[in-house]
């Protein structure tokens, strides 16, 4: 025993014990990798398509934007970003009209090769836009609630997150798996800019002259929609990880009809 | 020596702990987005113009360039003893409430290919003063006030336009005779 302790305290003994520890550690890791490899081997051909995810945003049944993984590629995406509301004025004689109820049906299509869960984040706000269409200033002092977007198919197909909803942003979750090639029902129906807009004025009086300025005059209303899609494999973990949902938030979705699997 | 032992022990413990940490999971996701919008008119400005001949005022209401579409109505007032008769080209109708209403939506003026202002006018309503004395005295004058109001076009759930005269934008008048 003393001889062992003496050896253990020596430089050679310490180094030897350290090397043995490293060998033991490495061996255990290799064993784990072998186990994973043997599991993957059984479903190898299916695992190769796990990343072929894709999603498309549609407006009045027409595709607007999409991002699809290109199969058999080295992480190449087929993507296109379009513009919303382009054809809207056609509904009102060729020009945009305040107060007119425009038919605007936004929906989502699974344009990938795997089933997925989807959610949509919708934003409405006012901004100053230059002649090139570039936003130069976001007008946070103007009221987004004057941009009315009517929701559709709530409860039956879409869940509106009322806990995080603001006048500017809304989040909606499709309440079940969206299979490959299928489209959701629309989550919006009508878009109307409030007819009270022309009456929002600011009057100032100086030297007997009354000046009336229309608060929304020359300002642009913007509607923005972002679609997020996530794999269904390990669905609960995937949703929580990708969308940042807490257990409590997920349970709230379940209570409102959200279904995993 | 003792310090080296402690160090190696800690290193060994760290290696064992690292081996027990589960591997990180990556989930396949994708995302897309789109945006759109329109600019609202920067004003709703109108003005009434009139011309006078043979005791008749021709009324024209102008919706200036850059303004939003509106409905307009007009009426006239004269002093006691004088009567007022309205004539319309068919675009105006008697609302039987004292006001005459311009039937079409009045869109703002626009510019043609030469840059000249076109459209944006509601004309065709004239006001004739009646009971004019047969021998008016020189210097005698009278006032006829023409008043007009405008309101932005509103749309019902079917997209059909209508006017809400409880909320008017512009009220103007002219005085003279």
Interface residues (C-beta under 8 A of the other chain):
Chain A: X9 X14 X17 X18 X21 X22 X25 X28 X29 X50 X51 X53 X54 X55 X56 X57 X59 X64 X65 X66 X67 X68 X69 X77 X79 X81 X82 X83 X84 X85 X86 X88 X89 X91 X92 X96 X97 X98 X99 X100 X101 X112 X114 X127 X129 X192 X193 X195 X197 X198 X199 X214 X216 X217 X218 X219 X220 X221 X222 X223 X224 X225 X226 X227 X228 X229 X230 X231 X234 X237 X238 X241 X242
Chain B: X1 X4 X5 X8 X11 X12 X15 X16 X19 X25 X27 X28 X29 X30 X31 X32 X33 X34 X35 X36 X37 X38 X39 X40 X41 X42 X43 X44 X68 X69 X152 X153 X154 X155 X157 X158 X159 X167 X169
